[in-house]
Amino acid sequence: MNFGQIIPSTRAVALGIANFLLIALCFTPTLYMFAQSFFDTTGELSLASYQQLISIATEPRGRELLLSSVALGAGAAVLATLLGFPLGILLARADFPGKRFWRVVFLAPLVVPPYILALAWILASGKAGFLISLTGIEFPANWTYSLGGAIVVLGASYFPLSMLATEAAARRVSGRQEEAALLYRNAGGVLRHITLPLVAPTVLATALIIFVLATVEFGVPGLLRVRVFTTEVFTAFAAFYDFSQATALTIPLLLSTLLAGTIAFLLVGEYDLTARRHFAGRFSFSLGWARWIVFSILALVFLVAVVTPLVSLWYETEGFSQIFAAVGGSATALMNSLVLSGLGATLVVSLAIWLAYGRARSTGFHRHFYDLSLVVIFAVPSTVVGIGLIGLWNRPDWRGAVYASPFIIVIAYLARFVPLATLLLVTSFRQVPTSQEEAAEIAGAGWLRTFFRIVLPQIRQSLIAVWIIVFIFCFGELGATLLVAPPGESTLPVRIYTLIANSTQSEVAALALLQASFVLFSLVGLSLFFRLEKGERGQ
C-alpha cells in the first residue's frame, strides 16, 4: 500500500482547513437562521415562522414593507447606474486629463459608511441644516426623513460600484474589435453599437448587486426612519427579542439576495468576477469643446457626493474644540475600532489568501457555484449575520470566552468580509503562472515553501490593498456590530449610532467627521501606495 496516496498533501490540508473555516464563520450564521425558521421556541419542528411570514405579507404593514424595500433597492440602483455608467465610460474611453484624480475622489462615497452619508444628509437638509442656512430654501426639509432621501443617499453611496464595473468592462473590450468597426462607423457609432452592448451585461449585473446592497442596508433607513425589512428585523430582535418574527422577516431578504446574486452571476459569469487580465482597448473618443461640459458635470458630482457631506458635518461640529472634546469622550470606542478593525482585517486577509489561491487553481465545475456562493453570502444583511452569531455563540460554554468578549466583533468582521476579500484576491493569484510552482516542485521545494517564497511575494501589492479595503469596511461596520457588541465594548460606529438619539448634533457630527476622515486618509494612502509601486516598477 502506498501511504503517500492515502495521506493528503500539505496543500490539500491547508485548503481544506481554510474552506472549513469559511463555512463555519461565514455560512453558518445564515444557515443557522434558516434552520431555526423550522423550529419553534420549544425546539419542536414547526412552520410558525412561515405562517407568520404569510400573515405579514397579507397585512397592509407587510405590503408596505415589501414595497418600501423594493422601491429603496430599485431607486438606489437606478440612481447609482445613471451616475456611475457614464462616468465609467468617460474614464475608460474619453481623452480628458486627470482621470486618476477623478477615479480616486469618486471612490470616497463608496468607502465612507452609508450611515455617515445619511447623517450628513440629515444635517445638510434638515430644518436647521447647512443647505437651508446657505440657500434659504426650505423644501429639502420636507423629505429629509423619507424614502426619497434614503434613495438619494444610497444612490450616492453606491454609484462608484457602477462606475468601476463599467470602466473595467469597457477596458476588457478588445481594441481590435473597435478599430475594425471604425472602418465603417464614426467614434460615436462604435461606442453605441460595439462598446455599449458588450458592457451592458456587466452594467445590469452591477445594478442588481446595488439593488441587493441597498435592500439589505440597515443604517441608512434606520437613521432616516424608513421602515424596510432590515429595520424591522432589528426591531423585532433587539427591541422585542422576538426571534420567530425576526426570522420570518429575514426570509424575503435571503430569497431576494439569492435570486439577484444568481441573475447577476449568470449575466457576467466567471469572467467578470475573476477575470485573468484586462484588454487595453486603444479606441478612445475626443471630447473637443464638450470637455468643459464634462468637467463641469464631474465637478458637480464631486460637489454633491463628496464635498457637501463633509462640509455639512464640519458645519455642525462648531470647530476643532468640539472634535477634540468628542474624541476625548469616545476615546475608548475609537481605540476599539482601530484595534479590532486592524485585527479583523489581518485575520480576514490571512484566511482569504488560502481561499483565493484554491479558487484560482480550481478547474472543476464547482468553481462557478463557489463564486456565486461568495457573492450571495457577502450580500446577506448585516443584521441577519448579527442575529445568527448571537444564536450560535450566546451559549454557556462560549459566553464568557467569546460572546461576552470583544472577539465576537472580530468574528462578525470575519463573517461579513472574508467572501469580499477572497473575490478581490482571486485575480491576483491567477496572474501568478502555475509553471513557477511546477518548476519549484521539480527542484525539490515543498508546496508551503513555494507558496510563501514564490507565490505570495508576487501579489504583495494586492495583499496590502485588500488589507486596507477590508480595514475600511471593518472600521465602518454597523449592523452586525450593533447587535453583538458586548456592554462596554462599543466601536465608533456603534457609539455614533447610539449618540444620535441622546446627544447634541455637534458631538455626533464631530465623531462622524472623524470616522470619515480616517476612511478618506486610508483611501489616500492606498492611492499613494499604488502610485509609488507603479513608479518603482517604471524605474
C-alpha positions in Angstrom: 0.0 0.0 0.0 1.3 3.4 -0.9 0.7 5.6 2.1 1.6 8.7 0.0 -1.6 8.2 -1.8 -3.6 8.0 1.4 -2.2 10.9 3.4 -3.4 14.2 2.0 -0.9 16.6 0.7 0.0 19.8 2.6 -1.8 21.8 0.0 -5.0 19.8 0.4 -4.9 20.1 4.2 -4.3 23.8 4.2 -7.1 24.5 1.6 -9.4 22.0 3.5 -8.9 23.9 6.8 -9.5 27.2 5.0 -12.8 26.1 3.5 -13.9 24.6 6.8 -13.3 28.0 8.4 -15.2 29.7 5.6 -18.2 27.5 6.2 -18.0 27.8 10.0 -17.5 31.6 10.1 -19.4 32.9 7.1 -22.1 30.4 6.1 -23.1 29.0 9.5 -24.8 32.2 10.9 -27.1 32.4 7.8 -27.7 28.7 7.7 -28.5 28.8 11.4 -31.1 31.5 10.9 -32.6 29.5 8.0 -32.6 26.2 10.1 -34.2 27.9 13.1 -37.1 29.0 10.9 -38.3 25.4 11.0 -38.4 25.2 14.8 -40.5 27.0 17.5 -39.3 28.4 20.8 -39.6 25.0 22.4 -37.3 23.3 19.9 -40.1 21.4 18.1 -40.5 21.3 14.3 -42.9 24.0 13.2 -43.8 26.2 10.3 -44.9 29.0 12.5 -42.3 31.4 11.1 -43.5 30.8 7.6 -47.1 31.1 8.7 -46.2 34.4 10.3 -44.5 35.5 7.1 -47.7 34.7 5.1 -49.7 36.7 7.7 -47.3 39.6 7.4 -47.4 39.5 3.6 -51.2 39.7 3.6 -51.4 42.6 6.0 -51.1 46.2 4.9 -48.0 46.6 7.0 -46.3 43.7 5.2 -47.1 45.0 1.8 -45.8 48.4 2.8 -42.5 46.8 4.0 -42.2 45.0 0.7 -43.0 48.0 -1.5 -40.6 50.2 0.6 -37.8 47.7 0.4 -38.2 47.1 -3.3 -38.5 50.9 -4.0 -35.4 51.6 -1.9 -33.3 49.0 -3.7 -34.6 49.8 -7.2 -34.4 53.6 -6.8 -30.8 53.4 -5.4 -29.8 51.0 -8.3 -31.2 53.3 -11.0 -29.7 56.4 -9.5 -26.3 54.8 -9.0 -26.3 53.5 -12.6 -27.4 56.8 -14.0 -24.4 58.4 -12.3 -21.8 55.6 -12.5 -22.4 54.3 -16.0 -21.4 57.5 -18.0 -18.6 58.2 -15.6 -17.2 54.7 -16.2 -17.4 55.2 -20.0 -15.7 58.5 -19.7 -12.9 57.1 -17.6 -12.4 54.2 -20.0 -12.7 55.9 -23.4 -12.6 59.7 -23.1 -9.3 61.6 -23.5 -9.7 64.2 -20.8 -6.9 64.8 -18.3 -6.9 64.0 -14.5 -8.6 60.6 -14.8 -6.7 59.2 -11.8 -7.8 62.1 -9.6 -11.4 61.7 -10.5 -11.3 58.0 -10.1 -9.9 58.3 -6.6 -12.2 61.1 -5.4 -15.3 59.3 -6.7 -14.3 56.3 -4.6 -14.9 58.4 -1.4 -18.7 57.8 -1.2 -18.1 54.1 -1.6 -15.6 53.7 1.3 -17.4 56.2 3.7 -20.0 54.2 5.6 -23.5 54.9 4.1 -24.9 55.8 7.5 -22.3 58.6 7.8 -23.6 60.0 4.5 -27.2 59.6 5.8 -26.2 61.6 8.9 -24.6 64.2 6.7 -27.9 64.3 4.6 -29.9 64.9 7.8 -27.5 67.7 8.9 -27.5 69.3 5.4 -31.2 69.1 4.6 -32.9 69.3 8.0 -34.8 72.3 9.2 -31.7 73.9 10.6 -29.4 72.3 8.1 -26.4 73.5 6.1 -28.3 73.8 2.8 -31.2 75.8 4.2 -28.8 78.1 6.0 -26.9 78.6 2.8 -29.8 79.0 0.3 -32.7 79.9 2.4 -34.8 77.3 0.6 -36.8 75.0 3.0 -38.2 72.4 0.6 -35.4 69.8 1.2 -36.5 69.6 4.9 -39.9 68.2 3.8 -38.3 64.9 2.7 -35.2 64.6 4.9 -36.7 61.7 6.7 -38.2 59.9 3.7 -37.8 57.1 1.3 -36.7 59.6 -1.4 -33.9 60.8 0.9 -32.8 57.2 1.6 -32.7 56.5 -2.2 -30.6 59.6 -2.8 -28.1 58.7 0.0 -27.7 55.1 -1.1 -27.5 56.0 -4.8 -24.7 58.5 -4.0 -23.0 55.8 -1.8 -23.0 53.0 -4.5 -22.6 54.8 -7.8 -18.8 54.2 -7.6 -19.5 50.5 -8.0 -21.3 51.1 -11.3 -18.5 53.4 -12.4 -15.7 51.0 -11.6 -17.6 48.0 -13.1 -18.4 49.9 -16.3 -14.8 51.1 -16.7 -13.4 47.7 -16.2 -15.9 46.1 -18.6 -15.1 48.8 -21.3 -11.4 48.2 -20.9 -11.9 44.5 -21.4 -13.4 45.1 -24.8 -10.7 44.3 -27.3 -9.3 47.3 -29.1 -9.2 45.3 -32.4 -13.0 45.0 -32.5 -13.5 48.7 -32.1 -10.7 49.6 -34.5 -12.2 47.3 -37.1 -15.6 49.0 -36.6 -14.0 52.4 -37.1 -13.6 51.5 -40.8 -17.4 51.6 -41.2 -18.6 54.0 -38.4 -17.5 57.1 -36.6 -16.4 57.0 -33.0 -20.0 57.6 -31.7 -21.3 54.8 -33.7 -18.6 52.4 -32.5 -19.4 53.4 -28.9 -23.2 52.8 -29.4 -23.1 49.7 -31.5 -19.9 47.9 -30.2 -18.7 49.0 -26.8 -22.0 49.7 -25.0 -23.7 46.3 -26.0 -20.6 44.5 -24.8 -20.5 46.2 -21.4 -24.3 46.2 -20.9 -24.5 42.8 -19.1 -21.9 44.0 -16.6 -23.8 47.2 -16.0 -27.0 45.3 -15.5 -25.4 42.8 -13.2 -23.8 45.6 -11.1 -27.2 47.3 -10.9 -28.6 44.1 -9.5 -25.8 43.9 -6.9 -26.5 47.5 -5.9 -30.2 46.6 -5.6 -29.3 43.9 -3.1 -26.9 46.0 -1.2 -29.4 48.8 -0.9 -32.2 46.4 0.1 -30.2 44.8 2.9 -28.7 48.1 4.2 -29.7 48.9 7.8 -28.0 52.1 8.8 -29.5 54.5 6.2 -33.2 53.5 6.5 -32.7 53.3 10.3 -31.4 56.8 10.5 -33.9 58.3 8.0 -36.9 56.5 9.7 -37.8 54.4 6.6 -39.5 51.2 7.5 -38.0 48.3 5.5 -37.3 44.7 6.2 -33.8 45.3 7.7 -35.1 47.8 10.2 -38.0 45.6 11.2 -35.7 42.6 11.7 -33.5 44.7 14.0 -36.6 46.0 15.9 -38.1 42.5 16.2 -34.9 41.1 17.7 -33.3 44.0 19.6 -36.5 45.6 21.0 -38.8 42.6 21.5 -36.4 39.7 21.3 -38.9 38.0 19.0 -36.7 35.5 17.2 -39.6 34.0 15.3 -40.7 37.3 13.8 -37.1 38.3 13.1 -36.6 35.0 11.3 -39.8 35.4 9.3 -38.8 38.9 8.2 -35.4 37.6 7.2 -36.7 35.1 4.7 -37.6 37.6 2.0 -34.2 39.2 2.3 -32.4 35.9 1.9 -34.5 34.9 -1.1 -34.0 38.3 -2.8 -30.3 38.1 -2.2 -30.1 34.6 -3.7 -32.2 35.5 -6.7 -30.4 38.7 -7.6 -27.0 37.3 -7.0 -27.8 34.3 -9.2 -29.0 36.5 -12.0 -26.0 38.8 -11.7 -23.7 35.9 -11.9 -25.4 34.4 -14.9 -25.1 37.8 -16.7 -21.4 38.3 -16.2 -20.3 34.8 -15.4 -16.9 33.8 -14.1 -15.1 36.2 -16.5 -16.1 39.4 -14.7 -15.9 38.0 -11.2 -12.4 36.6 -11.5 -11.0 37.9 -14.8 -7.5 36.9 -15.7 -6.5 40.1 -17.4 -7.7 43.3 -19.0 -7.5 44.2 -22.6 -6.1 47.7 -23.0 -8.6 48.9 -25.6 -6.9 51.5 -27.8 -10.1 53.1 -29.0 -10.9 56.5 -27.5 -13.0 59.5 -28.4 -12.2 63.1 -28.2 -14.4 65.4 -26.2 -13.4 68.5 -28.0 -15.3 71.6 -26.9 -17.5 69.3 -24.8 -14.6 68.8 -22.4 -15.6 71.8 -20.4 -19.2 70.5 -20.1 -17.9 67.1 -18.9 -15.6 68.8 -16.4 -18.5 70.8 -15.1 -20.6 67.6 -14.6 -17.7 65.9 -12.9 -17.2 68.9 -10.6 -20.9 68.9 -9.8 -21.0 65.2 -8.9 -17.9 65.8 -6.8 -19.5 68.8 -5.0 -22.8 66.9 -4.3 -21.4 63.5 -3.4 -18.2 64.3 -1.7 -17.8 67.9 -0.6 -21.4 68.6 0.6 -21.5 65.7 3.1 -18.1 66.7 4.6 -19.0 70.4 4.7 -22.3 69.7 6.4 -20.5 67.6 9.1 -17.9 70.3 9.6 -20.7 73.0 9.8 -22.2 71.2 12.8 -19.0 70.5 14.7 -18.5 74.0 16.0 -14.8 73.9 15.3 -11.8 71.8 16.4 -12.6 72.2 20.1 -15.8 70.1 19.7 -13.8 67.5 17.7 -11.2 67.2 20.5 -14.0 67.0 23.1 -15.8 64.4 21.2 -12.6 62.3 20.8 -12.0 62.6 24.5 -15.5 61.4 25.3 -15.3 58.5 22.8 -11.6 57.6 23.0 -12.4 54.0 24.1 -14.8 53.4 21.2 -12.3 54.9 18.8 -9.4 52.8 20.1 -11.6 49.7 20.0 -12.5 50.4 16.4 -8.8 50.9 15.4 -7.6 47.8 17.2 -10.5 45.5 16.3 -10.6 46.6 12.7 -6.8 46.1 12.3 -7.1 42.6 13.9 -10.1 41.8 11.8 -8.6 42.9 8.5 -5.4 40.9 9.3 -7.4 37.7 10.1 -9.8 38.2 7.1 -6.9 38.6 4.6 -5.0 35.7 6.2 -7.9 33.4 5.6 -8.8 34.8 2.2 -5.3 34.2 1.0 -5.8 30.4 1.1 -9.4 30.5 -0.2 -8.5 32.7 -3.1 -5.5 30.6 -4.0 -7.6 27.5 -4.0 -10.3 29.1 -6.1 -7.7 30.5 -8.6 -6.2 27.0 -9.1 -9.5 25.1 -9.3 -10.7 23.9 -12.7 -13.9 21.9 -11.9 -17.5 22.9 -12.5 -17.9 23.6 -8.8 -15.9 26.8 -9.1 -19.0 28.6 -10.6 -21.1 27.7 -7.6 -18.2 28.7 -5.3 -18.1 32.2 -6.8 -21.9 32.6 -6.6 -22.0 31.5 -3.0 -19.3 34.1 -2.1 -21.3 36.8 -3.8 -24.6 35.8 -2.1 -23.1 35.4 1.4 -21.4 38.8 1.2 -24.8 40.4 0.4 -26.6 38.8 3.4 -27.9 41.6 5.6 -25.6 42.5 8.4 -28.4 42.4 10.9 -29.1 38.8 9.8 -25.4 37.9 10.4 -25.6 39.5 13.8 -28.7 37.6 14.9 -27.2 34.4 13.6 -23.9 35.0 15.6 -25.9 35.6 18.7 -27.8 32.3 18.3 -24.6 30.4 17.7 -22.3 31.9 20.3 -24.6 33.0 23.1 -24.3 29.7 24.9 -23.0 28.8 28.4 -19.9 27.1 27.1 -18.9 30.1 24.9 -20.5 33.1 26.6 -17.5 34.1 28.7 -14.7 33.4 26.3 -16.3 34.6 23.1 -19.7 36.1 23.2 -19.1 38.5 26.1 -15.7 39.5 24.8 -14.5 41.8 22.0 -13.6 38.8 19.9 -17.3 38.4 18.9 -16.9 41.6 17.0 -13.9 40.2 15.2 -15.9 37.1 14.4 -18.6 39.4 12.9 -15.9 41.0 10.7 -14.8 37.6 9.5 -18.4 36.5 8.8 -19.0 39.7 6.8 -15.8 40.3 4.8 -14.0 37.1 4.1 -16.0 36.5 0.9 -15.2 40.0 -0.3 -11.5 39.7 0.3 -11.5 36.3 -1.4 -13.1 37.6 -4.5 -10.7 40.5 -4.6 -7.6 38.3 -4.3 -8.6 35.6 -6.8 -7.5 37.6 -9.9 -4.1 38.3 -8.3 -3.4 34.6 -7.7 -4.5 33.8 -11.3 -1.8 36.2 -12.6 0.9 34.1 -11.0 1.8 31.3 -13.6 1.3 27.8 -12.3 4.5 26.9 -14.2 6.5 28.6 -11.5 5.1 26.3 -8.8 5.7 23.3 -11.1 9.3 24.3 -11.6 9.8 24.7 -7.8 8.3 21.3 -7.2 10.7 19.7 -9.7 13.6 21.5 -8.0 12.5 19.8 -4.7 10.8 22.7 -2.9 7.8 21.8 -0.8 4.4 23.4 -1.5 4.4 25.7 1.6 7.9 27.0 0.8 6.9 27.6 -2.8 3.7 29.4 -1.6 5.4 31.7 0.8 8.7 32.3 -1.2 7.4 32.4 -4.8 3.6 33.0 -4.9 2.9 35.5 -2.1 5.7 37.9 -2.9 4.3 38.4 -6.4 0.9 39.6 -5.0 2.3 41.8 -2.2 0.7 44.9 -3.6 -2.7 43.2 -3.8 -2.4 41.9 -0.3 -1.7 45.4 1.1 -4.5 46.9 -1.0 -7.1 44.3 0.1 -6.0 44.7 3.7 -6.7 48.5 3.6 -10.0 47.9 1.8 -11.1 45.3 4.4 -9.9 47.6 7.3 -12.1 50.4 5.9 -15.1 48.1 5.8 -14.5 46.8 9.3 -14.0 50.3 10.6 -17.4 51.3 9.3 -19.4 48.1 10.0 -22.6 48.8 11.9 -25.4 46.3 11.6 -23.8 43.2 13.0 -21.6 45.0 15.4 -24.6 46.9 16.9 -26.2 43.6 17.8 -23.2 41.6 19.0 -21.1 44.2 20.7 -20.9 43.3 24.5 -21.6 46.0 27.0 -18.6 48.4 27.5 -17.0 47.3 24.2 -18.6 49.8 21.8 -17.0 50.6 18.5 -17.0 54.1 16.9 -19.9 53.3 14.5 -22.0 51.9 17.4 -21.1 54.9 19.5 -22.2 57.3 16.8 -25.4 55.5 16.2 -26.4 55.4 19.9 -25.5 59.0 20.5 -27.8 60.3 17.7 -30.8 59.9 19.9 -29.4 61.2 23.2 -26.6 63.7 22.4 -26.0 67.0 20.7 -25.8 67.2 16.9 -22.3 68.8 17.2 -20.9 65.8 19.1 -22.4 63.3 16.7 -21.2 65.4 13.7 -17.7 65.6 15.2 -17.4 61.8 15.6 -18.9 61.2 12.1 -16.4 63.6 10.6 -13.6 61.9 12.5 -14.7 58.5 11.1 -15.0 59.8 7.6 -11.5 61.4 7.9 -9.9 58.1 8.9 -11.6 56.4 6.0 -10.6 59.0 3.5 -7.0 59.1 4.8 -6.9 55.3 4.3 -8.1 55.8 0.7 -5.5 58.5 0.0 -2.8 56.2 1.5 -4.0 53.4 -0.8 -3.8 55.6 -3.8 -0.3 56.9 -2.9 0.8 53.3 -2.4 -0.3 52.3 -5.9 1.4 55.3 -7.3 4.7 54.6 -5.5 4.5 50.9 -6.6 3.9 52.0 -10.2 6.8 54.4 -10.0 9.2 51.7 -8.7 8.2 49.3 -11.5 8.8 52.1 -14.1 12.3 52.7 -12.9 
